[in-house]
Amino acid sequence: MTAITDTIIAELVNAFPAIRPARFPLLVNSVSGDEPRAVQTDFADKDDWTKLRSEWLDTSPNGLGTALCFLSDEAIRFYIPAYLVADLIGSLRCVDPVDTLVHGLESTSHDQKIWPRKDATWTESAHARWGGLTQLQAMAIVHYLEWRAGRDTLGVDRGISEALTCYWYGRAAIGQ
């Protein structure tokens, strides 16, 4: 690890409470199918994000690595630092937390409807998901995203710059 990754990890640990104060009213955002139920089972007793092993995060549930797709907004705000730390130390092989942090905030998904017959957009969903963060938490995410953008040696930004410009920088600056 480098001094930069150590600094970002320390920032995440400082900004995000390690232990959730209570069970989440909703742990997953869907009850249809086996995957959300498996995520709910996997995360039900996980009260301290700092104790989650990177290998476990990378494969939950059942070796699929899709937990970030099914965690509720409140749950994802609690567990996201565990995924970011795992990425910072180079332990993730399947899961990429960048997708979760930029989806709805970059041009490929910006203002697209989630469901064709409903008005809700991915951008509104992203704002609702991340709106519950504190200013310190948003700033830690900004530093993580900047680190990820800086590691891009292939010129494939994957929407990081757009998400930073369109949402994360402002979110971290004003702490809404």
Secondary structure as UniProt FT lines:
FT   HELIX           3..15
FT   HELIX           34..43
FT   TURN            44..45
FT   HELIX           49..51
FT   HELIX           54..59
FT   TURN            60..63
FT   HELIX           67..70
FT   HELIX           73..88
FT   TURN            89..90
FT   HELIX           97..102
FT   TURN            103..105
FT   TURN            107..111
FT   TURN            116..117
FT   HELIX           122..130
FT   TURN            131..132
FT   HELIX           135..150
FT   TURN            158..159
FT   HELIX           160..163
FT   HELIX           164..168
FT   HELIX           169..174
//
